[in-house]
């Protein structure tokens, strides 16, 4: 009897381990989405700090910014600074299905909003 209990315990532990490994893996799409959202949140912080120092926002489409900030390559950006506010919309095909997703961030929200799921 004790040997059977040990075998069952071992089997349960192996199955739990396999489940953890399987369900903790990120797909390439999930990785790209996390990277893009982190990039947008960084851009939000950079914009706020730049505005506090210079009184206006910088355009992330500027060639110098794009060269220095390699993480934004592959994304299409639309940036609208209006006075003390800004809106940034990013479009990208993160999963490679040919359909663009769209995400936005603005001066009032640090959290990325999904406009169109990719």
N, C-alpha and C positions, 0 to 999 in steps of 0.2 A: 504493500500500500504506500509507504513513504516514497518509494522510487517513482511510482505513478504521479504522486503529488509534485515531486521535483521536476519530472518531465513536463507536466502541465504548466508549472510555474515558469520553467525555462521557455516553453513555447509562447506563453503570454508575453513574457519580457521581449522575446525576439519580435513578435508581432507589433508590440508597442514601439520598439526601436525602428522597425521598418516603416511604421506609420509616421513617426516623427520625421524620419529622413525624407519620405515621400512628400508629406504635406508642408514641410518647411522650405522646399525648393521653390525659387522664383523662376517664372518663365522669362524669356528675353523681353516680352512685351511688358510684363510687370516691372522688370528692372529699368527699362527705358522710361516708363511712366513715373517711377519713383525719382529717377534722375532728373526728368523734366520738371516735376513739381518742386524738387529741391532747388533747382536752378531758378525757377520763378520766385520762390521764397527768398533766395539770396538776392535776386534782382530787386525785389521789394525793399529789402534792407538797404541795399546800395542806393536806390533812388531816394529813400527817406533821408539817409545820411548826406547825400549830395545836395539835396534840396535845403537841408538845415544849414549847410555851409555856404552854398552859392546862391540860394534864393530861386533856383529853377532846377528842373529835372534834366538829366542827360538822356540822349536818344540811344537806346541799345542797338539801333541799326547803324550807328556811326562805324566806319571801317576800322578805326583805331580800337574801339571797344570790342568789335567782333574778333579782331586779331588777338587781342589780349585775353579774351574770354572764350576759349575754344569750346566750352560746354554748350554754347548756343548754336553751334553749327548744325545744319540739318533742319532747323525750325524756321518757319516763316513768322515774322513778328510784325505786328501793327501796334504802333505806339502813339498815343494821343495825350500830350501834356496840355492841360488847360488851366492856367493860373496856378493855384495851389493844389491842383488835382491831377491825377494821371490815370490812364486806363491802358493796359497792355493785353493784347490778345495774341495767343500763340497757336499756330496750326501745324500739325505734324501727322504723319502716318507712322505711328509707333509700332504697329503690328504687321505692317507690310501688306495689308489687304487692298490697298489702293484708295481707301476711304480716309479722308482727313478728319482727325479729331480736333477740337478747339477748346482751349482753356483760357481763363482770364484771371488777372489779378489787378487790383487798383489801389489807390492811396489809402483807402479806408479799411481794407481787409487784407490780413496777412495770409489767409487761407486761399488756396487756389480753387476757383469755381470751374466746373465742367460745363461748357456750352454745348459741345457735341462729342459724345463718347466715341472713342476710336475703336 
